Amino acid sequence: MSRCEGGNAVFEATLLVIQGPDQGSRIDLGKPPVRIGRGVQNDVRILDKEMSRQHAVFQWDGEAWVINDRNSSNGTFVNGMLVETAQLRRGDQIQLGRTIFLFSAELPEIAASASSQIHLIGQRGGQDNSRIVSQAPPDASHLSVGREQAGANLQILYQITEEAVRPTSTCEELLERILQLTLDAVGADRGCILVTDSKTDRIEPRVVSYRHGVDSTERMPISTTIVEYVIQHGQGVRTTDAQRDARFDGGQSIMQAGIREAMCVPMRGRYELMGVIYVDTNSVNSLGMEMTQLSLNRFNDHLLRLLLAVGRQSALALENLRYQESMISAERLAAVGQTVAIMSHHIKNILQGVRGGSYLVDMGLKDENLELIQKGWGIVERNQDRIYNLVMDMLTFSKERDPKLEFVSIKDVIEDVCELMEKRLEDRGIELVVDVPEDLPKSMVDPEGFHRAILNFVVNAIDALEDRDEPLLTMRCRYQESDETFQLDIEDNGTGIDPVDMPKLFSLFESSKGSAGTGLGLSVSRKVLREHGGEITLDSEIGKGTCFHLVWPFIKDDQVSKEDSQPEPPQSGSTTLP
């Protein structure tokens, strides 16, 4: 899809984070320009300490998306090359700091569907007695060639293999990159990859590409005679000077399309035919002038063998991509099923608690027993809190959201949590010690997110301190000026955590509380810290207690700070949990 900005179509684009603090997240590039960096005032904010506060900007130049570096400290890289400005294509990898993005966009040259860009051509009347002038079996790609030609072929196959293993988001993106390399390698003007639909077994055009300088406004003609022969016989074919070939007599529309040479090869995978690759040359150049006979004789048997090898590699790449898509789909369905089952179990337990409390309230009203009413209402209130916390944790964890940063003191957030839990701590007889300096500097944080994260740790500590003698909960916060980080320690003298449970402590739906826990709390807390570029570590000993360490970087208010000339030093501390 595309948007119109000032009368010009802007094609939608996305960034997939494949390495870095926000790995796995997908970012939609909205209305250009789109500023990206570590600073708060950017349109896209990435909490990467090696990324500059104002690192780069994405712009639309009327034809494609362009990235411009904004004098960043560590530079902007596109496909491993340091750039000041670069036009982007689908599949490009962009590195800013330690974060690597995979760029994907609906660019003008591929915006239209492949079906609308080709013209399938057959015989107008009578039986087609066309003659194939050269053919090669599927295993002909290994036939001997000269040393120089073999080296060139090996280089092309290496590039195809490299494209096949690069991260890609769609089948079309992969095939488009392979087809463009193929056109350059065999010297063709146009090319199309037709792929077998895995559900209907129909061969359908998937991508079309044109060599630079070739008129791409006309639909590409494809000979059904050649395609059907390749599909039926599983062999690659080559036609030389198609207009003079007996199979293309004057009554055929393919002559009018100007096809002079064509090659078509099967894309045979491990077990089945995945499609065909079709390339040709045009007798008319981009200026509409007839080309010389010498320039038309581009294809030969060596190139046909090379195209066969490309077809094989492309089929294997397509098979692997379909396998990965099937695995992802199966895992997604399994995750949905697991989520529904676990959430249903927790909600059922909460509803049972509500029903039990309501029953006691009903009995108390009938018997005019105030003590029974208060007891039942207390049960109802506790389960109301449980369902509220469950819903909030689900929303916090599921949303791909940018933290709503405010320039506040974390001391105020800690005090809000303590005030909220004061009554519950008193009821359990837990002593609370809060050690937070008055001069703790303010920082850009999401107060609501941090409130939720700290609250989850306090609730877990209260549960761990149940039935303990002299239960104690301590909260200490310090600012490390040397590396500009905050550290909040939340420590209890509770039961401690079994070392066996530590590797899965932050895993989704893993809880050591049995039916009393949802397995969301710690996952949500870690998500909040990572949104701020921080991390959580812990020390624990069975029978003595647990101390969680929340560490996150100091973030300046961009309204009153300037761009750093050097990247901030890396965070130090204990090893994080896997």
C-alpha positions in Angstrom: 0.0 0.0 0.0 1.0 3.6 -0.4 0.2 7.0 1.0 0.0 10.3 -0.8 2.1 13.1 0.6 2.0 16.4 -1.3 0.7 14.6 -4.4 3.5 12.0 -4.4 3.0 8.4 -3.5 5.0 7.3 -0.4 5.4 3.5 -0.2 5.0 2.0 3.2 8.1 0.6 4.9 9.0 -1.3 8.0 12.1 -2.0 10.0 12.5 -5.5 11.7 15.1 -5.5 14.5 17.2 -8.6 14.0 19.9 -7.7 16.5 20.0 -5.4 19.5 18.1 -4.5 22.6 14.7 -4.5 20.8 15.3 -7.7 18.8 12.2 -9.1 17.3 10.2 -5.9 17.3 8.8 -4.4 14.1 8.8 -0.7 13.4 6.5 1.0 10.9 8.0 4.0 9.2 5.2 6.5 9.1 5.1 9.9 7.4 8.6 11.0 6.4 10.9 12.3 7.6 11.4 9.7 10.3 14.1 10.5 12.8 15.8 7.6 14.7 18.2 7.6 17.6 18.5 7.1 21.4 17.1 10.5 22.2 13.6 11.1 23.5 12.6 13.5 20.7 13.1 11.0 17.9 10.1 9.5 16.0 11.7 6.1 16.5 13.6 5.7 19.8 16.0 2.8 20.2 17.7 2.3 23.6 21.0 1.2 22.3 23.9 2.9 24.2 26.2 2.8 21.1 23.6 4.7 19.1 23.7 8.5 19.0 20.9 10.5 20.5 20.1 11.8 17.0 21.6 9.1 14.8 19.9 9.1 11.4 16.8 10.1 9.5 14.7 8.2 6.9 13.3 10.3 4.0 11.4 9.8 0.8 13.0 11.2 -2.3 10.0 10.7 -4.6 11.1 7.3 -5.8 12.5 5.4 -2.8 13.3 5.6 0.9 16.6 7.1 1.7 18.6 7.0 5.0 20.8 10.0 5.9 23.3 9.9 8.8 23.1 12.8 11.2 26.8 13.1 12.1 26.5 10.1 14.5 29.4 9.0 16.6 29.6 5.4 15.4 28.3 5.9 11.8 25.5 4.4 9.7 26.0 1.1 7.9 24.0 -0.3 5.0 24.8 -3.9 4.1 28.1 -3.5 6.0 29.2 -0.3 4.2 29.6 3.0 6.0 27.4 5.6 4.4 26.5 9.2 4.7 23.3 8.7 2.6 22.0 5.7 0.8 18.9 4.7 -1.2 17.3 1.7 0.4 15.9 -1.5 -1.2 13.9 -4.3 0.2 16.2 -6.7 2.2 18.9 -4.1 3.0 20.4 -4.5 6.5 21.0 -1.2 8.4 23.2 -1.1 11.4 23.0 1.8 13.9 25.1 1.3 16.9 24.8 -2.3 17.9 21.3 -2.6 16.5 20.7 -4.2 13.0 17.5 -3.6 11.1 16.1 -5.5 8.2 14.4 -2.9 5.8 11.3 -3.9 3.9 9.2 -1.7 1.7 6.7 -1.8 -1.1 8.8 0.0 -3.7 7.5 1.3 -7.0 9.1 -1.3 -9.2 7.4 -4.1 -7.3 4.2 -2.4 -6.1 2.1 -3.9 -8.9 1.4 -7.6 -8.8 3.4 -9.9 -11.1 0.3 -11.1 -12.9 -0.4 -7.6 -14.2 3.2 -7.2 -15.5 3.3 -10.2 -17.8 1.5 -11.4 -20.9 1.1 -15.1 -21.4 1.3 -15.8 -25.2 0.4 -19.0 -27.1 -0.4 -19.9 -30.7 -3.3 -17.9 -32.1 -4.6 -20.8 -34.1 -3.7 -24.3 -35.1 -1.2 -26.7 -33.5 2.0 -25.2 -32.2 4.9 -27.1 -33.9 7.6 -25.0 -32.3 11.1 -26.3 -32.2 13.4 -26.1 -29.2 16.9 -25.3 -30.5 18.8 -26.2 -27.3 17.9 -28.1 -24.1 19.6 -29.3 -21.0 18.6 -32.0 -18.5 18.3 -30.9 -14.8 21.7 -32.4 -14.0 23.5 -30.6 -16.8 24.7 -27.8 -14.5 27.8 -29.7 -13.7 29.1 -30.0 -17.3 32.6 -28.9 -17.8 33.4 -25.3 -18.9 36.5 -23.2 -19.1 38.3 -22.2 -15.9 37.4 -18.6 -16.3 33.7 -19.4 -17.0 33.7 -21.8 -14.1 35.0 -19.2 -11.7 32.4 -16.7 -12.9 29.6 -19.3 -12.5 30.9 -20.1 -9.0 30.8 -16.5 -8.0 27.2 -16.1 -9.2 26.1 -19.2 -7.3 27.9 -17.9 -4.2 25.9 -14.7 -4.5 22.7 -16.6 -5.0 23.4 -18.7 -1.9 24.2 -15.6 0.1 20.9 -14.1 -0.8 19.1 -17.4 0.1 20.4 -17.3 3.7 19.9 -13.6 4.2 17.0 -12.6 6.5 13.9 -12.1 4.5 10.3 -11.3 5.5 8.5 -12.5 2.3 8.9 -15.0 -0.5 8.6 -12.2 -3.1 11.5 -10.4 -1.4 13.8 -13.4 -1.7 12.8 -14.2 -5.3 13.2 -10.6 -6.4 16.8 -10.4 -5.2 17.6 -13.7 -6.8 16.0 -12.7 -10.1 17.9 -9.4 -10.3 21.2 -11.2 -9.8 20.2 -13.7 -12.5 19.5 -11.0 -15.0 22.9 -9.4 -14.5 24.6 -12.8 -14.7 23.1 -14.1 -18.0 22.7 -10.7 -19.6 18.9 -10.9 -20.0 16.7 -7.9 -20.4 13.7 -9.2 -18.5 12.9 -12.0 -16.2 10.0 -13.7 -14.4 9.8 -16.4 -11.7 6.7 -18.5 -11.8 6.0 -20.4 -8.6 3.9 -23.4 -7.9 1.1 -22.6 -5.4 1.4 -25.0 -2.5 -2.4 -25.2 -2.1 -3.6 -25.3 -5.7 -0.5 -26.7 -7.6 -1.0 -23.9 -10.2 2.0 -22.2 -11.6 1.6 -18.5 -11.1 3.9 -15.5 -11.8 5.3 -14.3 -8.5 8.0 -11.6 -9.4 9.0 -9.8 -12.6 12.2 -7.7 -13.0 13.8 -5.7 -15.7 17.5 -4.8 -16.4 18.4 -1.2 -16.0 17.7 0.8 -19.2 14.9 -1.6 -20.4 11.4 -0.2 -20.7 9.5 -1.6 -17.7 6.1 0.0 -18.6 5.3 -2.7 -21.1 4.0 -6.1 -20.0 6.5 -8.9 -20.3 5.5 -11.6 -22.9 6.0 -15.2 -21.8 5.7 -18.1 -24.2 3.4 -20.7 -22.8 5.0 -23.2 -25.3 8.3 -22.9 -23.6 7.0 -22.9 -20.0 4.8 -25.9 -20.6 7.6 -27.9 -22.2 9.9 -27.2 -19.2 7.2 -28.2 -16.7 6.3 -31.4 -18.6 9.9 -32.5 -19.3 11.8 -31.0 -16.4 14.5 -29.7 -18.7 15.9 -26.3 -19.3 15.4 -24.9 -22.8 17.0 -22.1 -24.9 15.6 -20.4 -28.1 17.9 -18.4 -30.3 16.5 -15.7 -32.6 13.0 -16.6 -31.7 11.5 -14.4 -34.5 13.2 -16.6 -37.1 12.6 -19.9 -35.3 9.9 -22.0 -37.0 8.0 -22.2 -33.8 7.4 -18.4 -33.9 5.9 -17.9 -37.3 4.5 -14.5 -38.4 1.1 -15.4 -37.1 2.2 -15.5 -33.5 1.9 -12.6 -31.2 5.2 -13.4 -29.5 6.9 -12.0 -32.6 5.1 -8.7 -32.1 6.4 -8.5 -28.6 10.0 -8.4 -29.9 11.3 -11.6 -28.2 14.6 -12.6 -29.9 16.1 -15.0 -27.3 14.7 -16.8 -24.3 15.7 -19.3 -21.7 13.5 -21.2 -19.2 14.6 -23.6 -16.6 12.8 -25.6 -13.9 13.1 -24.8 -10.2 13.3 -28.4 -8.9 13.5 -28.8 -5.2 14.3 -31.9 -3.2 11.0 -33.5 -3.8 8.9 -31.5 -6.3 8.9 -28.8 -8.9 8.8 -25.4 -7.2 8.4 -23.3 -10.3 10.3 -22.0 -13.4 12.7 -19.1 -14.1 12.0 -17.4 -17.5 14.4 -14.8 -19.0 14.5 -13.2 -22.4 16.1 -10.5 -24.5 14.2 -7.8 -26.4 14.8 -6.8 -30.0 14.0 -3.2 -29.2 16.0 -1.2 -26.7 14.8 1.4 -24.2 14.8 4.1 -26.9 12.6 2.0 -29.2 15.5 1.3 -31.7 16.2 -2.0 -33.4 19.2 -3.7 -31.8 22.0 -5.2 -33.9 22.2 -9.0 -34.6 25.5 -9.2 -32.7 24.0 -7.7 -29.5 21.1 -10.1 -29.7 23.1 -13.4 -29.6 23.7 -13.3 -25.8 22.5 -16.7 -24.7 24.5 -19.9 -25.1 24.6 -23.4 -23.6 27.0 -22.3 -20.8 24.5 -19.7 -19.6 21.7 -22.2 -19.8 23.7 -24.5 -17.5 24.3 -21.6 -15.2 20.6 -20.8 -15.2 19.8 -24.4 -14.3 22.1 -24.2 -11.3 20.4 -20.9 -10.3 17.0 -22.6 -10.6 18.1 -25.4 -8.3 19.5 -23.1 -5.7 16.4 -20.9 -5.9 14.1 -23.9 -5.4 16.0 -25.1 -2.4 15.9 -21.5 -0.9 12.1 -21.4 -1.6 11.6 -24.8 0.1 13.5 -23.7 3.2 11.5 -20.5 3.4 8.2 -22.4 3.1 9.4 -24.8 5.8 10.3 -21.9 8.1 6.9 -20.3 7.5 5.2 -23.5 8.3 7.1 -23.9 11.5 6.4 -20.3 12.6 2.7 -20.8 11.8 2.6 -24.0 13.9 4.4 -22.4 16.8 2.1 -19.4 16.6 -1.0 -21.6 16.8 0.6 -23.6 19.7 1.4 -20.4 21.5 -2.2 -19.2 21.1 -3.5 -22.5 22.4 -1.2 -22.4 25.4 -2.1 -18.8 26.2 -5.8 -19.5 26.0 -5.5 -22.6 28.2 -3.3 -20.9 30.9 -5.4 -17.7 31.0 -8.6 -19.8 31.2 -7.2 -21.7 34.2 -6.2 -18.5 36.0 -9.5 -16.7 35.3 -11.4 -19.8 36.4 -9.5 -19.8 39.8 -10.2 -16.1 40.3 -13.9 -16.6 39.5 -14.1 -19.4 41.9 -12.7 -17.1 44.6 -15.3 -14.4 43.7 -18.1 -16.9 43.9 -16.9 -18.1 47.2 -16.7 -14.6 48.6 -20.1 -13.7 47.1 -21.6 -16.8 48.8 -20.3 -15.7 52.2 -21.6 -12.1 51.6 -25.1 -13.6 50.7 -25.1 -15.8 53.8 -24.1 -12.8 56.0 -26.9 -10.6 54.5 -29.5 -13.3 55.1 -28.3 -13.9 58.7 -27.5 -10.2 59.3 -24.0 -11.4 60.2 -21.6 -8.4 59.7 -18.5 -10.5 60.4 -19.4 -13.0 57.7 -20.2 -10.1 55.2 -16.8 -8.5 55.9 -15.0 -11.9 55.5 -16.8 -12.6 52.2 -16.2 -9.1 50.8 -12.5 -9.3 51.7 -12.3 -12.5 49.5 -14.1 -10.7 46.7 -11.7 -7.7 46.9 -8.6 -9.9 46.8 -9.8 -11.6 43.7 -10.7 -8.3 42.1 -7.1 -7.3 42.6 -5.9 -10.6 41.1 -8.0 -10.1 37.9 -7.0 -6.5 37.6 -3.3 -7.4 37.9 -3.7 -10.2 35.5 -5.3 -8.0 32.8 -2.7 -5.2 33.3 0.2 -7.7 33.1 -1.3 -9.1 29.9 -1.7 -5.6 28.3 1.8 -4.5 29.4 3.4 -7.7 28.0 1.5 -7.9 24.8 1.8 -4.3 23.6 4.6 -3.3 21.4 4.7 0.2 22.7 7.1 3.0 23.2 7.6 4.0 26.9 5.8 7.3 27.8 8.9 9.0 29.2 8.7 11.8 31.7 11.5 13.7 33.4 10.8 12.5 37.0 12.6 11.1 40.0 12.5 7.3 40.5 12.2 8.1 44.2 8.6 9.3 43.7 7.7 6.1 41.9 9.2 3.9 44.7 7.3 5.9 47.4 4.0 5.5 45.4 4.5 1.7 45.4 5.3 1.6 49.1 2.3 3.7 49.9 0.0 1.4 47.8 1.3 -1.7 49.6 1.6 -0.3 53.1 -1.6 -1.8 54.4 -0.8 -5.3 52.9 2.7 -5.2 54.5 1.2 -4.3 57.9 -1.3 -7.1 57.7 1.5 -9.6 57.0 3.7 -8.2 59.7 6.5 -7.4 57.2 9.0 -4.7 58.1 9.8 -2.4 55.2 13.1 -0.5 54.9 13.4 2.1 52.1 16.9 3.6 51.4 16.6 6.2 48.7 18.8 9.3 48.7 17.0 12.7 48.7 19.4 14.0 46.0 18.7 11.2 43.5 18.8 12.8 40.1 15.8 12.9 37.9 15.8 10.9 34.6 13.6 10.3 31.6 11.6 7.2 32.6 8.1 5.8 32.1 6.5 6.2 35.6 3.6 3.9 34.9 5.8 1.1 33.5 8.3 1.4 36.4 5.5 1.4 38.9 4.2 -1.8 37.5 7.7 -3.4 37.4 8.5 -2.5 41.0 5.1 -3.5 42.2 5.5 -7.0 40.8 8.8 -7.5 42.7 7.2 -6.2 45.9 4.2 -8.6 45.5 6.6 -11.5 44.9 8.6 -10.6 48.0 5.5 -10.5 50.2 4.5 -14.0 49.0 8.1 -15.2 49.6 8.0 -13.8 53.2 4.8 -15.6 54.2 5.2 -17.6 57.4 8.7 -16.3 57.9 10.0 -15.2 61.3 10.8 -11.5 61.4 10.1 -10.9 57.7 12.0 -8.0 56.2 11.8 -6.2 52.8 14.5 -3.8 51.9 14.5 -1.4 48.9 17.8 0.5 48.1 18.4 2.8 45.1 21.6 4.4 44.0 22.9 6.4 41.1 26.3 5.3 39.8 27.8 8.5 38.4 30.8 6.6 36.9 28.8 4.8 34.3 25.6 7.0 34.5 23.3 4.1 35.7 20.7 3.6 38.4 20.5 0.5 40.4 17.5 -0.5 42.5 17.9 -3.5 44.8 14.8 -5.2 46.2 15.8 -7.7 48.9 13.8 -10.0 51.1 14.8 -12.6 53.7 12.3 -15.1 52.4 12.5 -18.7 51.2 14.9 -18.0 48.4 14.8 -19.5 44.9 15.9 -23.0 43.9 18.9 -22.8 41.4 17.0 -25.2 39.2 14.2 -22.6 38.7 16.5 -19.7 37.9 16.9 -20.3 34.2 13.1 -20.2 33.6 12.4 -17.5 36.2 11.6 -14.8 33.5 10.0 -17.2 31.1 6.4 -16.5 30.1 3.8 -18.4 32.1 6.4 -20.0 34.4 5.5 -19.5 38.1 6.9 -21.0 41.3 3.6 -20.1 43.1 1.5 -22.9 41.5 -2.1 -21.9 40.8 -1.5 -18.6 42.8 0.8 -17.1 40.1 0.3 -16.3 36.5 3.9 -16.4 35.3 3.5 -12.9 33.8 4.8 -10.6 36.6 8.6 -11.1 36.2 8.3 -11.2 32.4 6.5 -7.9 32.4 9.1 -6.3 34.8 12.0 -7.4 32.6 10.2 -6.1 29.5 9.8 -2.7 31.1 13.5 -2.6 32.1 14.6 -3.5 28.6 12.3 -0.8 27.1 14.6 1.6 29.1 17.8 -0.1 28.0 18.2 -1.8 31.4 18.4 -5.4 32.7 17.5 -7.4 35.8 19.9 -9.8 37.7 19.5 -11.5 41.0 21.3 -13.2 43.9 19.4 -15.9 45.9 20.1 -18.5 48.5 17.7 -21.2 49.7 16.4 -20.4 53.2 18.1 -17.0 53.3 16.3 -14.8 50.7 16.6 -13.1 47.4 17.9 -9.8 46.1 16.8 -8.5 42.6 19.0 -5.9 41.0 17.3 -3.5 38.6 19.9 -1.6 36.5 19.0 1.0 33.8 20.9 3.9 32.2 20.4 7.6 33.1 18.5 9.2 30.3 18.8 12.9 29.8 16.0 15.2 28.9 16.7 16.2 25.3 15.2 19.6 25.8 18.1 20.6 28.1 20.9 18.4 26.8 23.1 18.3 23.7 24.3 15.5 21.5 27.1 13.5 23.1 30.4 13.6 21.2 31.3 10.1 22.4 29.1 7.0 23.0 28.4 6.2 26.6 30.5 3.4 28.2 29.0 -0.1 28.3 27.0 -1.2 31.3 28.9 -3.2 33.9 27.5 -5.6 36.4 26.7 -9.2 37.0 25.8 -11.7 34.3 22.2 -11.6 33.2 19.9 -14.5 33.2 19.4 -16.3 29.8 
